[in-house]
Amino acid sequence: MQVPVPSPDAATQRLCQGLRLPEKVHGQKRRDTSPDSPLTAAWGSPAIALRCGVPRPAVLRPTSELVTINGIDWFGQPADRPVTFTAVGRQAYVEVTVPPKYNPAGDVLIELGPSIKATIPAKPEGQI
């Protein structure tokens, strides 16, 4: 499964390398990503793909609508039918692409949330 590897700064890379991701997400087994990187992960087919250390989403604004799931704020794109969610308000941006097959996507985000929350500290209040 091709998953482009982000190029974060050293501090962000260290945070991302600490992510302990589950072996299964939404009942789907973890699979290899290409190129192999500690910053990417995938589960199932079509793949649920995760990338840690991505840049801040270009269209993210302080007024953007966010979905909060178990203490993590997610920004979905495209807004009318989110397929890619980015965890925002954390010291590293984590992007999760959820194919429509796995709707509701929130179930996937619920399963990945504890790993992100445990590893990637929140930014100061009010920062996205």
C-alpha positions in Angstrom: 0.0 0.0 0.0 1.6 3.3 -1.1 1.4 5.9 1.7 3.5 9.1 1.1 5.8 9.7 4.0 5.6 13.2 5.6 8.8 15.2 6.3 8.4 16.7 9.7 11.0 18.5 11.8 13.1 16.4 14.3 10.9 17.1 17.3 7.7 16.2 15.5 9.4 13.1 14.1 10.3 11.9 17.6 6.7 12.4 18.8 5.4 10.4 15.8 7.9 7.6 16.3 6.4 7.1 19.7 2.9 6.3 18.4 1.9 2.8 19.5 -0.8 2.0 17.0 -3.3 -0.9 17.3 -2.8 -4.1 15.3 -6.4 -3.9 14.2 -8.6 -0.9 13.4 -12.4 -1.3 12.7 -11.7 -5.1 12.6 -9.1 -4.7 9.8 -5.6 -6.0 10.2 -2.5 -3.8 10.0 -0.7 -4.1 6.7 2.7 -3.0 5.3 3.1 0.5 3.8 5.5 1.5 1.1 7.9 3.1 1.6 8.3 1.6 5.0 8.3 4.3 7.7 7.5 4.7 11.4 5.4 7.8 10.3 2.9 5.8 8.3 0.5 2.9 8.9 -2.4 1.2 7.1 -5.1 -1.3 7.9 -7.5 -3.3 5.7 -8.4 -3.1 2.0 -9.3 -0.5 0.8 -6.8 0.9 3.3 -7.4 3.1 6.3 -4.2 5.1 6.1 -2.5 7.1 8.9 0.3 9.6 8.4 1.9 11.4 11.4 3.8 14.6 11.1 1.9 16.0 8.1 1.8 19.8 7.6 -1.1 21.8 9.0 -4.0 21.5 6.5 -3.8 24.5 4.2 -7.6 25.2 4.5 -7.7 25.0 8.3 -8.9 28.2 9.9 -9.7 29.2 13.5 -13.3 29.2 12.4 -13.2 25.7 10.7 -15.7 23.2 12.0 -14.0 20.5 14.0 -15.3 17.2 15.3 -14.3 16.4 18.9 -14.0 12.7 19.7 -12.8 11.6 23.2 -10.8 14.8 23.6 -9.2 14.9 20.2 -10.2 17.6 17.7 -10.5 16.3 14.1 -10.7 18.4 11.0 -12.4 16.6 8.1 -11.9 17.3 4.3 -13.7 17.7 2.1 -16.2 19.4 4.4 -19.3 17.9 2.7 -18.2 14.3 3.0 -14.9 14.0 5.0 -12.6 11.3 3.8 -9.4 12.6 5.4 -9.4 13.7 9.0 -6.5 15.5 10.6 -6.0 15.5 14.4 -5.4 19.2 15.2 -4.5 21.1 18.4 -1.7 18.6 19.0 2.1 19.1 18.8 2.1 16.9 15.6 -0.7 16.7 13.0 -1.9 13.2 12.4 -3.8 12.5 9.2 -6.2 9.5 8.8 -7.8 8.7 5.5 -11.0 6.6 6.0 -12.5 5.0 2.8 -16.4 5.2 2.6 -16.5 1.4 3.2 -15.7 2.0 6.8 -18.4 4.6 7.6 -19.1 6.0 10.1 -15.5 7.2 10.1 -15.9 8.3 13.7 -15.6 4.6 14.7 -12.1 4.5 13.2 -11.1 7.8 14.9 -12.4 6.5 18.3 -10.0 3.5 17.9 -7.0 5.6 17.0 -7.6 8.3 19.5 -6.1 6.7 22.6 -2.7 6.2 20.8 -2.6 9.8 19.6 -3.7 11.2 23.0 -1.1 9.1 24.9 1.8 10.1 22.7 1.2 13.5 21.1 0.7 16.3 23.7 -2.0 18.9 23.2 -1.0 22.4 22.1 -1.8 25.3 24.5 -5.5 26.1 24.8 -7.0 27.7 21.6 -4.2 26.7 19.2 -5.0 24.5 16.3 
